[in-house]
Amino acid sequence: MNRKPGSVQTRTFRAGEVIFREGDAPRDEAFLVHAGRVEVRKKVGDEERLLRTFVKGELRTNPTLAVAIIRDLSAKLLATNRLLAAEGERRSVRAGRVTS
């Protein structure tokens, strides 16, 4: 997928369309409902149960989820920055330069 950094992909689903199922391989995606609603269902035995319904802007009204996502993204960014800094130091040492 070729996208500009910071761009957000938008997709539209038809009523009744399955977005993903329990057990599907992870695809590093998050969803925000812009219009309509999304139902989370689970099959228990022969019965399908409604677990939760998400509506437009749900992430804005769920600060716990928003904070968890921000913390996760921040941790990943910090780890990437540390990795890049360490790689830069290794390259400097190999080139015969010592950085402070």
Steps between C-alpha positions, in 0.01 A plus 500: 500500500657831394383791714651825614616492862221622723226431247199300610330243282121521496279202421125463480318182599149399399237423761550142621851471351757327723807716566698218662441179692643368822813301416584694180868584456578848639532774238632791712177695458282711723150613422307816579131516422423815297133423434254229596591233750712188530389198699746261663354152513627164624368156421450301820391147420220530248408852610647831380519758778532878470794608718525872421379765259732781391358823359637808322802649676522222762877555547433862604264385771727224627802675654639175642526351151642822357769516770590132448545557125708814557722321754552208261589728209731709721684191622547380143628841391742515793631149424549593135688818593728304735568242230585769245729680748684176582538421129639849440756453777607162360550652154705787645726258690548286187591811301767586761316786657403510862190697596423639841 
